Amino acid sequence: MGASGSGKTSLLNILGERLDVSSSAEVIKNVKVNGQNLNKGDFGKLGAFVMQDDILIETMTPFESFCFAAKLRTSNLS
């Protein structure tokens, strides 16, 4: 995927609109998914990622953590 510091996390943060860019920086992006333009705010409808410094509940198993996160994002999860 690339060496440390090559911009992998920065790219995900920009796509996920989680990164505030400095006033002197400009982000120009043209992202397509299955040939359709990905509009502002659409990334969360298609995917998600856990930030490197995200805090997880230590008493939960990985399965429980995934279920908890999924229930927060969807209303029809059984």
Sequence and secondary structure as in RCSB ss.txt:
>XXXX:A:sequence
MGASGSGKTSLLNILGERLDVSSSAEVIKNVKVNGQNLNKGDFGKLGAFVMQDDILIETMTPFESFCFAAKLRTS
NLS
>XXXX:A:secstr
   TTSSHHHHHHHHTT     TT       EETTEE  TT HHHH     TT    TTS HHHHHHHHHHHH S
S  
